[in-house]
Amino acid sequence: MTNIELFTQNGQTIYIPPIEDGITWETERKNTPGKLTFSTIPDDVLSITEGNPVSFKVNGTNLFYGFVFGKKYDRDRKKQITAYDQLRYFKNKDTYNYSNKRADQVVSMLAGDFKLNVGTLENTGYIIPSRVEENKTLFDISQMAIELTLQYKNEMYVLYDDFGKLMLRNIANMKIELLIDEETGQNFDYSSSIDGETYNKIKLSYDNEDAGKREIYIAQDSSHINEWGVLQYFDTIDENVNGKAKVDALLSLYNKKTRNLTIKDAIGDIRVRAGTIVAVSLKLDDITIQNFMLVEKAKHTFKNNEHTMDLTLRGDTFSA
């Protein structure tokens, strides 16, 4: 049995709204705040409005803390409430010019400027020489710092809100002991593609004004070029960038198929959120998935004392 506790607060008054049609909690790995939605039938006592805090606990575990951003009514008098965690404020836009900062320091800077609560921001290691971010969302600014770290260190970090505190963690530290297989996942869809972020040739250009010439750095995989044709990634770099190291890192990162697996109506586990890593063991026709996979999206549904989840997973290594 799943024990859920949902509270809203208006002024000094705390409410326990009666829930209709269940509760959903959704997270995505990047550029999206955590989202909680539920429906209730208002009475003469219950008062919920935009900006009100909302907290949600499951079996005594703090799961979501955020604020009401939207209300919607229907003809049956049901009121649907949409709340987001504090990452919603990362949709704000601003201009920043910074230098010699790690991604965690960039997140800390943004959080401080917009008075957001911070939890654990892991040291991301890679120092970004300089960036000019003109009229960008805080999501864009922080995600660029995270992606630059991924390109240079081949380590992925995820930014999320943990019950009212911003967290930045290496996904290597977010592996949980959970197996998704035919028994725990009711329905699933699998796809592989080279149509998205797949590149087998990396080309970087640097205009060396001192030498009066343009320097080109190239890394490529001839076997995948023969198999897929040329899929080229091109970008310009500045003088502070090690071109040879960057083309090699980018080729290692992008020279592979994009593989996605969608799991529907799996047995719910509140430890699973976007950015966590779970074990998957599934056989699909002539393909066997038996590996750890990254959760790109997670949607949890709590209804009628049942807890299920829909997951979008991403992975690299599959065996035929």
Buried (B, 14 or more C-beta within 10 A) or exposed (E): EEEBBBBBBBEEEEBEBEBBBBBBBBBBBBBBBBBBBBBBEBEEEBBBEEEBBBBBBBEEEBBBBBBBBEEEEEEEEBBBBBBBBBBBBBBEEBEBEBEEBBBBBBBBBBBEEEEBEBBEBBEBBBEBEEBEBEEBBBBBBBBBBBBBBBBBBEBBBBBBBBBBBBBBBBBEEBEEEBEBBEEBBEEBEBEEEBEEEBBBBBBBBBEEEEEEEEEEBBBBBEEBBEEBEEBEBEEEBEEEBEBEEBBBBBBBBBBBBBBBBBBBBBBBBBEBBBBBBBBBBBEEEEEEBEBBBBBBBBBBBBBEEEBBBBBBBBBEEBEE
